[in-house]
Amino acid sequence: MKAVVFKGRGGPEVVAVESVPDPAPSRGEVLVRVRAAALNRADLLQRRGLYPPPPGTRPDVPGMELAGEVAALGEGVTSWKVGDRVMAIAPGEAQAELCVVHERMLLPVPPGLTLEEAGALPEAGITSHDALFTLGGLRPGATVLLQAVGSGVSTVALQLARAAGATAIGTSRTAAKLERARDLGLDHGILVSTDPPRFAEQVRKLTDGRGAPLILELVGGPYLAEDLAAVARRGRIVVVGTMGGASAPLDLGLLLRSRAAVIGTVLRPRPLEEKIAATRAFGREVLPLVAAGRVKPVVDAVLPVEAAREGHARMERNESFGKLVLAL
């Protein structure tokens, strides 16, 4: 089969497309003919050797989400049939023509959603739903601050927050991305144009001095100090990504006074049962919204798999709004 392969560690120049052996499903697994697989920041880290996949997963074949059709069933699988349109998160190896997925990790692709759109949904959708509601406790009428509002996770989180009756504030270093986010329902946009970043004062003004009860942090590093200044008393800062840096000074005094919580989350290394639980929660609570058109994956571009190297370069330049999808 054809697959994206990393020829060593490094920049986009190590990305290639080659033929690799076909996988086969074991008991309880499903073989999916992948039609679309989105790029994620984790793929860039994995390419540089900074984010290895779980044991048993090839480190040189990336891909954390996919959409396609069921091609074959492993022993004991009764919940799916060959030809079903499905999507899923994966520990890796999703950017290939064939991928093996545990049967309970699969979700049906809602009618009306293309496979390219579906390929952009599982990772961002499950991550944002888990961060907003399971970990963040978002409630109707509350305010959430979404960092890097043009990212794949934040574009879905924005729509979920609005569907839940919350007020959404978003940040970006690009004015055009804030304008596009407003089309998705963004209530307030903050252009972050300074180093170090400054946004806490504006968040306080927008919340009548209370601060945001929930902050979804995707940049990390340089944003943490402002997050602590912007979070409401007893609020939560859920750290989903660290694309701006993985370490930062922490003002423990401010943290104590605010009685806030800083929560880290990641899907990939979780035990299988935890990932199944997050997937099922997403299926119950979000897929009906997707089917109704109230939440939709935001696809910046669909690229042929042969352009995977271009996709990596484009993502590193922060040019995309929403997801970049590879078509296989």
C-alpha positions in Angstrom: 0.0 0.0 0.0 1.0 3.7 -0.4 1.9 5.6 2.8 3.5 8.8 4.0 6.9 7.9 5.4 9.5 9.8 7.4 13.0 9.2 5.9 14.7 9.9 9.2 14.3 12.9 11.5 14.2 16.5 10.5 12.2 19.1 8.6 9.6 18.7 5.8 12.4 17.4 3.5 12.3 14.0 5.2 8.6 13.5 4.2 8.1 11.0 1.4 5.4 8.7 0.0 6.4 5.1 -0.5 5.0 1.6 -0.7 4.9 -0.3 2.7 3.4 -3.7 3.6 -0.3 -4.0 4.1 -1.6 -4.3 7.6 -4.0 -7.1 8.7 -6.7 -6.8 11.4 -6.5 -9.0 14.5 -9.4 -10.1 16.7 -11.7 -7.1 17.5 -10.1 -4.9 14.8 -11.2 -3.4 11.5 -9.2 -2.8 8.4 -10.1 0.6 6.9 -9.5 1.7 3.4 -8.4 5.2 4.2 -9.7 8.0 1.8 -8.7 11.0 3.9 -6.3 11.7 6.8 -5.7 15.1 8.3 -2.4 16.6 9.3 -1.8 17.4 13.0 0.8 19.3 14.9 1.8 16.0 16.5 2.9 14.8 13.0 5.4 17.6 12.9 6.7 16.7 16.3 6.9 13.0 15.4 8.8 13.9 12.2 11.4 15.5 14.4 11.6 12.6 16.8 10.0 14.6 19.6 6.7 12.8 19.9 7.0 9.0 19.4 3.9 6.9 18.9 2.8 4.3 21.4 4.7 0.9 21.4 3.8 -1.3 18.5 3.1 1.6 16.1 5.5 2.5 13.4 7.4 5.7 14.2 8.0 6.4 10.5 4.4 6.3 9.3 2.4 9.2 10.7 -1.3 9.9 11.0 -3.6 10.3 14.0 -7.0 10.4 12.3 -8.7 9.0 9.3 -11.9 8.5 7.3 -12.7 5.9 4.8 -14.6 2.6 4.3 -14.5 -0.7 6.1 -12.4 -3.0 3.9 -12.2 -6.2 6.1 -13.2 -7.4 9.5 -11.1 -9.1 12.1 -12.3 -12.1 14.0 -15.3 -11.5 16.3 -16.2 -8.1 14.8 -20.0 -7.8 14.4 -20.7 -4.0 14.8 -19.5 -3.1 11.3 -19.8 -4.4 7.8 -17.6 -4.1 4.7 -18.3 -0.8 2.9 -19.5 1.2 6.0 -18.2 4.8 6.0 -16.2 5.3 9.1 -13.8 7.7 10.9 -11.5 7.4 13.9 -8.6 8.6 15.8 -5.5 6.4 15.6 -2.2 6.0 17.6 -0.4 6.4 14.2 -0.1 5.0 10.7 -3.3 6.7 9.5 -1.7 8.4 6.6 -1.7 5.2 4.5 -4.1 3.6 2.1 -5.0 0.9 4.8 -5.1 1.3 8.5 -6.1 -1.1 11.3 -8.5 0.4 14.0 -10.1 -1.2 17.1 -13.8 -1.7 16.3 -14.9 0.3 19.3 -12.8 3.3 18.2 -14.7 3.7 14.9 -17.5 6.2 14.4 -20.0 6.4 11.5 -19.6 9.2 9.1 -22.8 11.3 9.2 -24.8 11.5 6.0 -24.0 14.7 4.1 -20.4 14.8 5.3 -17.7 14.0 2.7 -14.9 11.7 3.6 -12.5 14.6 3.3 -14.5 16.5 5.8 -14.8 13.5 8.0 -11.0 13.0 7.9 -10.6 16.4 9.5 -13.0 15.8 12.4 -12.0 13.0 14.8 -8.8 14.3 16.4 -9.9 17.9 16.7 -13.5 17.0 17.6 -12.7 14.4 20.3 -9.9 16.6 21.7 -12.0 19.7 21.9 -15.1 18.0 23.3 -13.0 16.2 26.0 -11.2 19.5 26.9 -14.2 21.7 27.0 -16.7 19.5 28.8 -15.1 16.5 30.4 -12.1 18.3 31.7 -13.1 22.0 31.5 -16.7 21.6 32.8 -18.0 24.3 30.4 -21.5 25.4 31.2 -24.2 27.3 29.2 -23.7 31.1 29.7 -20.1 30.8 30.7 -17.2 32.3 28.8 -14.3 30.3 27.2 -11.1 31.8 25.9 -9.8 29.8 22.9 -6.1 30.4 22.0 -5.0 30.0 18.4 -8.6 30.2 17.3 -7.6 29.3 13.7 -6.3 25.9 14.7 -8.1 22.7 13.9 -9.0 22.1 17.6 -10.1 25.6 18.2 -12.3 25.9 15.1 -14.3 22.9 16.4 -14.2 24.0 20.0 -15.6 27.4 19.0 -18.6 25.7 17.4 -19.1 23.4 20.3 -19.0 26.3 22.7 -21.5 28.3 20.8 -23.8 25.2 20.4 -23.7 24.9 24.2 -24.7 28.5 24.8 -21.3 29.7 25.9 -19.6 33.0 25.0 -16.4 32.5 22.9 -13.4 34.8 23.0 -10.6 33.8 20.6 -7.0 34.9 20.1 -4.8 34.9 17.0 -1.7 36.6 15.7 -3.5 37.0 12.3 -6.4 39.4 11.9 -7.7 37.5 8.9 -8.1 34.3 11.0 -10.1 36.3 13.6 -12.4 37.4 10.8 -12.9 33.9 9.6 -13.5 32.7 13.1 -16.3 35.3 13.4 -18.1 33.5 10.6 -18.1 30.4 12.9 -19.7 32.3 15.7 -16.8 33.9 17.6 -18.1 36.6 19.9 -14.9 38.5 20.6 -11.6 38.4 18.8 -8.2 39.5 20.3 -5.3 40.1 18.0 -2.1 39.1 19.8 0.6 41.3 18.2 3.3 41.6 20.9 6.1 39.5 22.4 5.6 38.6 25.1 1.9 38.2 24.3 -0.7 40.4 25.9 -4.4 39.5 26.1 -5.4 39.2 29.8 -6.4 42.9 30.1 -8.8 42.6 27.2 -10.3 39.4 28.5 -10.9 41.0 31.8 -12.7 43.9 30.1 -14.8 41.6 28.1 -15.9 39.7 31.2 -16.6 42.7 33.5 -13.4 42.1 35.4 -14.2 38.4 36.3 -11.9 36.7 33.8 -12.7 33.6 31.8 -13.9 30.5 33.7 -12.3 28.3 31.1 -9.2 28.8 28.9 -8.3 26.3 26.1 -4.5 26.7 25.7 -3.0 25.5 22.4 0.1 27.7 22.3 1.7 27.0 25.7 5.0 28.5 26.8 4.8 32.3 26.5 1.0 32.3 27.0 0.8 30.7 30.4 1.5 33.9 32.4 -1.3 35.8 30.6 -3.6 32.8 31.1 -3.1 33.0 34.8 -3.9 36.8 34.7 -7.0 36.1 32.5 -8.5 33.1 34.2 -11.5 33.6 36.6 -11.4 32.7 40.2 -11.6 28.9 40.5 -11.3 28.7 36.7 -9.6 26.1 34.6 -6.8 26.3 32.1 -6.8 23.2 30.0 -3.5 22.8 28.1 -4.0 21.0 24.8 -1.0 22.1 22.8 2.4 23.6 23.2 3.2 24.7 19.7 4.8 27.9 21.1 6.9 26.2 23.7 6.6 23.4 26.3 7.9 25.3 29.3 7.3 28.6 31.0 7.6 30.3 34.5 4.7 29.7 36.8 3.6 32.4 39.2 2.5 30.1 42.1 1.3 33.1 44.1 -1.1 34.1 41.4 -2.2 30.6 41.0 -2.9 30.3 44.7 -4.8 33.6 44.8 -7.0 32.7 41.8 -7.6 29.1 43.1 -7.5 28.1 39.5 -6.5 24.7 38.0 -4.0 24.1 35.2 -4.9 20.8 33.5 -2.8 19.0 30.9 -4.4 16.6 28.4 -3.4 14.5 25.5 -5.3 11.7 23.7 -2.6 9.6 22.0 -0.9 7.8 25.0 -4.1 7.2 26.9 -5.2 3.6 27.6 -7.5 2.2 24.9 -10.5 2.1 27.2 -10.1 5.8 28.0 -9.9 6.7 24.3 -12.9 4.6 23.6 -14.8 6.5 26.4 -13.8 9.8 24.9 -14.8 8.6 21.4 -18.2 7.4 22.6 -18.9 10.6 24.4 -18.1 12.6 21.2 -20.4 10.2 19.2 -23.3 10.7 21.6 -23.1 14.4 22.1 -21.4 15.9 19.0 -22.3 13.7 16.0 -26.0 14.7 16.2 -24.8 18.3 16.0 -22.6 17.5 13.0 -25.5 15.6 11.3 -27.7 18.7 11.9 -25.1 21.0 10.4 -24.6 22.9 13.6 -21.0 21.8 13.9 -18.8 21.2 10.9 -15.1 20.4 10.4 -13.2 23.3 9.0 -11.0 22.2 6.0 -8.4 24.7 4.8 -7.3 22.5 1.9 -7.4 19.0 0.6 -4.0 17.9 -0.8 -3.1 14.7 -2.7 -1.0 12.4 -0.5 1.9 13.1 -2.8 1.9 16.7 -1.5 2.3 15.6 2.1 5.7 17.4 2.3 4.0 20.6 1.1 1.4 20.2 3.8 4.0 19.9 6.5 5.8 23.0 5.3 2.5 24.9 5.1 1.5 23.9 8.7 4.9 25.0 10.0 4.4 28.4 8.5 1.0 28.7 10.3 -0.7 29.5 7.1 -3.8 27.3 7.4 -7.1 28.0 9.0 -8.6 24.8 10.2 -7.3 21.4 8.9 -5.1 20.3 6.1 -6.3 17.0 4.7 -4.4 14.4 2.7 -6.5 12.5 0.1 -5.4 8.9 -0.5 
